C-alpha cells in the first residue's frame, strides 16, 4: 500500500476489514477510474505463486518519460528506460495491449516496465492515438471555455446596456410619490417600465411585458422603448395617436408572432387626473385609503400583433392616500413549491399592508414578499410600478 500511495502517488480507494477478519485494500490512480485490489494471499495458495510475476496490468499515461523520471526519483525500479515500441491491441485475446514484435502495428507508443516491492511487474505506456485524442479533447475544451467566456462577456455587456434603458432619474412631481423596479429572471429580459417626462407637469407611466425572454425579449423590449421615447411628445394631447403609431412601428419591425402587452398612463400633476390605456395587460390596481380596490382593466388588445389596431382611453383620479400598482405576471404567477401562485389577492393584501410607506419602500416590501413566497429559481421577470397620491 505504501508503495502505491507514496511512490506512485495513488489514492486509497478503501481499507476495510471483512467478516472473515481479512483486511481488504484497494488503490486508484490519481487520474482515471481503475481500482486495484491489494491481496495478501494465504501461504502456499495459488495466489501466492503469482507473486513476483508479470501482472498483465498496464498503466497508460500521456508522457511516459515524465512519469518515468518522477517515479524513478521516488525509488521505483524500472526494467529499462522508455522505448518506442510497435503495439497492437487484440480485443478478443486480452483486455490489455499485447506486444507483437515484427507484426504490422495499428499504432505506436512509448513503453517501459517497472516492479513493485514484491517484484510484481507492470507496464507503463503511452499511445500516439491516445495522446492525439487527449490533445483534441483539450483543444475542444479550451475552445468551449473560450466560447463560453465570450458569451458571458457579451451577455454582461447586454445586461449593462439594458440596465441603462430603464429610467435613470424620476421627473419631479408635487402630488405623486412613485417608483419602479425590475428583477429579471435572466441577465436580460423582456419586461419594460419607464417614466416619460411629457412636459407641462405631466408624467407618463409605462409598463410592458414582451412575449419572449432572454436576448430575444430584450431586443424587442429595446425596440418598444425606442418607439415610445422617440414619439412621446405626441402623448401630451393625443396618447391614442401615440400608441397607434407605436403599434404600427412594432408591427412593421418585428416577426409575425411578436407582441407586447402594455399599460400606458398619463398623470397630470396639477389636477391629479390619470388617463390610461391598457393594451391587453393585467389590470392595474388602484387601492383607496379605505382598502377598496379599483381595477384598471384592458381598453384594447396587445401591441404589434395586428396591422389594423386602435385603442380606447379611460381616466380616474389619484387622490391623497391612493396607491396605484402596475405589474407584470412575474408577480402574480410566482409559485410556491406546492404549485400555488402568489396571485392578485396576495398582491392587494400587500398593497393594503404597506400603503403608508414611501413608494420606494413599498416596492421593496412587495417584491420581498413575492420572493419569500417563491424562494426557488425565478422563472419570469418581476416588474412593478407603484405610485402614491400625496
N, C-alpha and C positions, 0 to 999 in steps of 0.2 A: 504494500500500500504506500509506504513512504517513497519508494522508487517512482511510482506513477504520480504521486502528488507533488513531491519535492523536486524530482529531476525532470519529469516530463511536463509538469505544470497542469496535470489533470485535476478534476474536481471530484469530490467524494459524492457518488450518487446515493448510496445508502450503506448503512452499517447496522445490521440487526442481528439479534440472537434468536434462532429458530427454537421451536418447542423441543427439538431433539438435543438442544444445547449447542448445536453447531453455529459458529459465527459466519454470517453471510455478508461479504463485502462486494461493492461494485464501484467502479470509477468511470468517468466520462471525460472525453477530450474537451478542452476549453471551447472549441468551435465544432459544432456538429451534434448529432443526435445518438451516436453509438454509446452503448453501455457495455463494459467488460466486467464480468463476474470473476473475482479472485477466489480460487478454491484451494483449501488446504486438504489434500486427499488423504484417505486412510492409508497407513503403511501397507506396502506390497499389493495395493489395488491396481487395477488397470489405469486409473487416472494418474497414479504416482509414476507409472512407467512413461508417461508423456512429458514429464519434467525434463527440461534441457533439450527439447526438440523444436523444430520449426512449428510455429503455431498456425500458420496459414492466415494470420491476421495482417492486413495491410492498412497502414495509415496513409491517407492522401493529404498532401499539403501543396500550397501554391509554389513555395520556394524551398526545395529540398536542401539546397546549400545553406540557406539561412537557418533552417531548423537543425541541420547537422551541426553547424557551428554553435548554436545556442545549447543544444543538448550535450555536445561534447565537453563544453566548458563545465557542465554540471556533473561530469563523470560518467556519462552514458558510453558504453563500449560499442563501437561500430566495427563491422567486419571489413569495411573498405570505405574509401571516400566516394561521394556520389558519382555515378556514372550515367552516361547517356545510353539507354537501352531501347531495343525494339520490343514492344509489349503488345500482346493481343488478348482481348477479353473473350472468353468462351463461356457464354451464359449457362449452357446445359451441362457443362462439366464441373464448374466451380463458381462459387459466389465471389471469388477474388480473382484479380488478374493473374494469368499464367504466363511464365516466361517460355518463349518458343524458339529461342536461339535464332537459326537461319530462316525460319519460316517467314512468309510475307507478313509484315506488320500492318495493322489497321491504324495505329497511332504510335507516336514516340513519346518518351519521357525520361526523367532522371530517376535513378534508383539507388538505394543502399539498404543494408540490413543492420539491425542493432539487437542487443541482448538485454534482458532484464537481469536482476540479481541472481535468478535461478538458472540462467543460461537459456531461457526460452527465447526463440528468435522471432523477430517481427520485421516486416518490410516497411520502408518509408519511401513513397514515390510521389512524383508529380507528373501529370499528364498534359501534353500540349493542348488536347481538346478541352480538358477541364479548365486550364488557365485561360484559354480563349473565351470559354463560356463565362467564367467569373469576371473577366475583364469587360465582356459585353454587358453583363448584368450591372457591373459598376457604372459603366458609361450610361446605361439606361436609367439607373437610379439617380445619377448625377444630373442627367438631363431632366428627369421628372422633378427633382428637387428644385432645379433652376426654374423650370416652368411654373411650379407652384409658388416659388418666391416672387416671380414676376407677376403672376396672377394676384397674389396677396398684396403686392405693392400697388398694382393698378386698382384693386378694389379699395385700398385705403385712400388712394387719390380720389376715386369716385365718391367715397364716403365724405371726404373733406369738401369736395365740390358741392355735393347735395346739401351738406350741413349749411353751406353759405346761401342756399336757395331759400331756407326757412328765414322768417323775419329776424333781422339782427337788432332792430330797435322798435319801440312801440310809439306810434304817434300819440302825443299827449291829448287826453280827454278830461274835461272837467267833471262830467256826470257819469263816467264809466270807468270802472276798475276791471281790467281784463288781462288775459294772458293765454298762452297756448303751449303745448308740448307734444312731441312725437317720440315714442320709444320704438325703434324699429326692430323687427324680428330678425332681420339680417343686417349686414353692414349698410346696405342701401335698400330702399323700399318704395312702395307706390302710394303711400299716404302723403297728403299735402295740406298744409294750413298756411294762411297768410293774413297779414293785416295791411290793407291798402289805404294810403293817405289820399283821400279823394278831394281834399281841399274844402274850404268854406265850412269847417267844423264838422266834416263828415268822415266816417271811417268805414272801410269795407272789411267785413269778417268773412273769410273764405276757408272752407274745409272740404277736401275732396278725397275720394278713395278710387284709385286706379285699378282696373281689372288686370291684375298681374302683380308679381312680387319680384324681388331681386333687381338685376340690371334692367330687365325689360320694363318693369314697373317704374323704375327710377327715370328711365328715358322718357316714358310717357308723362310722368309727373313733371319733368322739366319742360316738356312741350306745352302742357296745360298751363304751367306757371308763366311761361314766356308769353303765351297768348293773352292771358288775363292782365299781366302787368303792362304789356305794350298797348293795351286798349282801355285801361281802367279809367281814363279821362271821360269816356263815354258814360260811365256809370253814374256820374253825378246827377244827370237828368234822365237818362234812359238806360237803366240797368237791364231791361229786357233786350234792348238792341245790343248791348254788350254781350250778353250770353248767347244771343243768336249768332253773333259774329264769332265768338269763341267756339261754339258748336261747329260752325262751318269749317273753321280752320282745323279743328281737331279731327273732324270727319275727313277732310281732304288730305291730311298729312299722316294719317295712321292706317293700320291694317283694318280690314273689314270688321274684325271681331274685337277691335279695341274700343273701350268706352270708359267713362268715369261717372260716378255719382258725385254730386257737388251740392254743397249748401252755400249760398251766397247771401249775405245780409249787408244792408247799408244803414248805418246808425247815424242819426243827426244829434250832435252833442247839445244843441240848443233846445230842441223840442223833446228829446229822448224817444223819438219815433224810430222804430226798426222796420224797415221794409226788407222782405226776404223772398228768395226764390229757391225752392228745394227741388233739385234735379234728380229725382229718384233716390235720394239719400235717406238714411234713417231720420226719423223725426227729431228735430232739436227739442230740448226740454226747457220750458220756462217755469221755474219754481217760484211761486209767490211767497211773501213773508208768512202767510198763514199755512203754508205747506201744500197748498193746492198746486196742481200741475197743468200747464197748457202745452200740448204737443203741436209743434210746427211741422205739419205733415208735408208730403210731396205736393208740389204745384205743377210738375211736369215730369217728363221721362228723362232718362240718363243722357249725358252729353256724348257726342261722337259716333253714335250708332246709326243715326238717321240723317239723311240729307235734308228732308223736309222736317223742320223742327221749330217749335215755338214754346213759350213758357208764360205762366201767369205769375203775377206778383201779389203778395199779401203783406199786411202790416200789423204791428202791435206796438205796445209801448213798454219800455223798461223803466219802471218807477224805482225809487229808492228802496233797496232791500230785495229787489227781484234778482234772481240768478238764472242766467241763460247758459245751457251746456250744449255744445255741438260736438259730436263724437263720431268715431268710426266703429265698425263691428268688432275691431280688435278688443274693445272694452266689453261689450255686451256678450260676445261669443267666446270670451276667455273661459276655459272649462277647468274644473277641478278633476282630481284623479278618478272620481266617480262618474265623470262624463257630464255632470251638471254644469250648465252655463251660468256665468255671472248674471246676465240678464238685465233688463231695463229696471226692474223693481229695486234691485240692489243699488244700481246707479242713482236712482231717485232718492233712496234712503240715505246714501252718502251725501248727496247734494243738500238734503234737508239737515243732516247732522252737522255739516261743516259750513253752512250758509253764512255764519258770522265771520268766517275767515276772510282774509285778503285773497284776491284771485290766485296769486302765485301759490300761496299755502294750500288753498282749496284744491288746486290742480295736483299738487304733490300728494295730498291726503287721499284723493280718489284713486290716483294711479297706484299708490301703495296698497290700497285695499284690493284692487284688481290683481296685482302681482302676488299678494298674500293668498288670495283665493285660488290663484292658478300658479303655484310656485315652480312648476316644471318648465320644460322647454317652451319658449314663446313662439307660437306658430303664425301670428299675424301682428302687423304694426298696431300699436296703441297710440291713438291720436285724439287729443281733447282740447277744445277751446272753452274757456269759462269767462263770462262777462257779468259783472255785478253792477246794478244801478246804484248810484250814490245819492 
